[in-house]
C-alpha cells in the first residue's frame, strides 16, 4: 500500500519520466499527492505520460541527464526531497550498435546525477534503477544481491558501471542512495517494438507472424511495469524510515523463469490467435539465462508483487488494443 502521508506535497524529481516505467511511476506519484518534477529529453507524443495527460499535472524540465548544470538547477530551484532515477538507454540491440551513446547516458548520466545530488543538501532519498543485466553472465542462478556485477557486453557493462557509481556515492559521500535491480520490464506504454512483448502484441493485432530475434530459448525474468513503479515508491518510503539502507541494492522479481518462445506462445494464446512465430536466430551479445531472487526485498521491505504474469499480460494486451484502435 502507498503511504499517502509520506508522498503528499513531497517534491519528487523523476528522470526518464517519459519512458516505460517513468510514465506509470508518475501516474502513481500524482495519485499519492506528490509534487512531481520530470526531466524530459525527447518529446514523444505517443508516450503514456503525454497520452494519458499526466504531463499536464507535473512540472517539466527539458534537458539531458548528462547535463549536470540542469540537474543541479532543478534540484535546487524545486527544492527536491526525493529523486527517482530511471533515465537510461534501455535497448540491448541499440547498445550493441551505439555503445558510446549508451555509455554516456547510462554511466555519465548516473555520475552527473549523483554529483548534483551530493551538492544539493535538501535531497533526502535517491532511488537508482539499475538492472538484472548489471550481473552479467553467471554460473550460479538465481542472482542474489551478493552476486558480482560483471557485465561483458555494452548494455550490461553500462548498468554494472552505473550501479557501482551509485554505490560509491553512498559509501564515500554518505549519499542516501538505494539501488533497484529488476528483470525485463513489460506493460502498456512500451513503444520499443523490438522488445518481445510489445512487438508480439503489435504483430498479432496486425495479423502478422510475431518475430523472435533469438532462437527463442533465452530465459528472462519478466516484471510488470506497475509492480516496478510501486516497488520504487516503497523503497523511497523505506529508505526514509531506515537510513541504514543507504548503499543497499534490492532485486525485485516475480521469481519466474520464462523463455522467449514461452512468452510469445502465452501472448498468442491469450489473444486467441493461431499465428506461428518466425524465429530468426539472430541475437548476439545477450545473456542466455537470467532470473532473480527477491528474497531480500521480501524480508527487509515486506515487498511482494501486485500482479502475476497472466494478469499483467492481459492488462498489457488491453492497453495495446486501445492504443492501436486510436491509430
KALIN-V334697 format. One record per pair of residues at least 6 apart in sequence whose C-alpha atoms are under 6 Angstrom apart, sorted by the first residue. I is the first residue (numbers start at 1). J is the second residue. D is the distance in Angstrom with one decimal. If there is no record, write none. Layout:
# KALIN-V334697
I:J:D / I:J:D
This chain:
# KALIN-V334697
4:32:5.2 / 7:32:5.9 / 7:33:6.0 / 7:34:5.0 / 8:33:4.5 / 8:34:5.0 / 9:33:5.9 / 9:34:4.7 / 9:35:5.1 / 10:34:5.0 / 10:35:5.4 / 11:35:4.7 / 11:36:5.9 / 11:80:4.9 / 11:81:5.4 / 12:36:4.9 / 12:37:6.0 / 12:80:5.8 / 12:82:4.8 / 12:83:5.8 / 13:37:4.8 / 13:38:5.9 / 13:83:4.8 / 14:38:5.0 / 14:84:5.0 / 15:39:4.9 / 15:85:5.0 / 15:86:5.3 / 15:87:5.0 / 16:22:5.7 / 16:86:4.9 / 16:87:3.7 / 17:23:5.6 / 17:38:5.7 / 18:49:5.8 / 20:189:5.7 / 20:190:5.2 / 21:225:5.6 / 23:48:5.8 / 23:49:4.8 / 25:229:4.6 / 36:58:5.3 / 37:58:5.9 / 37:59:4.6 / 37:60:5.9 / 38:60:4.9 / 38:61:6.0 / 39:61:4.9 / 39:62:6.0 / 40:62:5.1 / 41:62:5.7 / 41:63:5.0 / 41:64:5.4 / 48:189:5.4 / 49:55:5.6 / 65:109:5.0 / 66:109:4.5 / 68:112:5.2 / 72:116:4.9 / 80:123:5.8 / 81:122:5.8 / 81:123:4.5 / 81:124:5.3 / 82:123:6.0 / 82:124:5.9 / 82:125:4.8 / 82:126:5.9 / 83:126:4.7 / 84:126:5.9 / 84:127:4.8 / 85:128:4.9 / 86:129:5.5 / 88:105:5.9 / 88:106:5.2 / 89:102:5.6 / 92:155:5.7 / 95:102:5.6 / 95:154:5.8 / 95:155:5.4 / 99:154:5.8 / 103:158:5.6 / 106:158:5.7 / 107:158:5.8 / 107:162:4.8 / 110:162:5.8 / 125:176:5.3 / 126:176:6.0 / 126:177:4.7 / 127:177:5.9 / 127:178:5.1 / 127:179:5.9 / 128:179:4.8 / 129:180:5.0 / 130:159:5.9 / 130:163:5.8 / 130:180:5.5 / 130:181:5.0 / 131:181:4.1 / 131:182:5.1 / 132:181:5.2 / 132:182:5.5 / 132:183:5.5 / 133:156:5.0 / 134:149:5.5 / 134:151:5.6 / 134:156:5.2 / 134:159:4.8 / 134:160:4.1 / 135:149:4.3 / 135:150:5.4 / 135:151:5.9 / 136:150:5.0 / 136:151:4.0 / 137:287:5.8 / 142:291:5.3 / 142:292:4.9 / 142:293:5.6 / 143:292:4.8 / 143:293:5.8 / 144:293:5.5 / 149:160:5.6 / 151:157:4.4 / 151:160:5.9 / 153:285:5.9 / 167:247:5.4 / 169:175:5.7 / 170:177:5.6 / 170:247:5.0 / 176:246:5.0 / 177:246:5.1 / 177:247:5.6 / 178:246:5.4 / 178:247:5.3 / 178:248:5.3 / 178:249:5.9 / 179:249:4.4 / 180:249:5.7 / 180:250:5.0 / 180:251:6.0 / 181:251:4.7 / 182:251:5.7 / 182:252:5.1 / 183:221:4.9 / 183:222:5.5 / 183:223:5.6 / 184:221:5.9 / 184:222:4.7 / 184:223:5.7 / 185:223:4.9 / 185:224:5.7 / 185:225:5.7 / 186:224:5.3 / 186:225:5.7 / 187:224:5.9 / 187:225:5.4 / 187:316:4.9 / 188:316:4.8 / 188:319:5.2 / 193:199:4.5 / 200:210:5.0 / 203:210:5.3 / 209:275:5.7 / 209:276:5.9 / 209:277:5.3 / 210:277:4.7 / 211:277:5.8 / 211:278:4.9 / 212:278:6.0 / 212:279:4.7 / 212:280:6.0 / 213:280:5.0 / 213:281:5.5 / 213:282:5.4 / 213:283:5.7 / 214:281:4.1 / 214:282:5.3 / 214:283:4.6 / 215:281:4.3 / 216:260:4.9 / 216:261:4.6 / 217:259:5.4 / 218:259:5.4 / 218:260:5.8 / 218:288:5.0 / 218:289:5.9 / 219:258:5.4 / 219:259:4.1 / 219:289:4.7 / 219:290:6.0 / 220:257:6.0 / 220:258:5.7 / 220:290:5.2 / 221:256:6.0 / 221:257:5.7 / 221:291:4.9 / 227:305:5.9 / 239:245:5.9 / 250:297:5.8 / 251:294:5.2 / 252:294:5.3 / 253:294:5.6 / 255:292:5.9 / 297:303:5.7
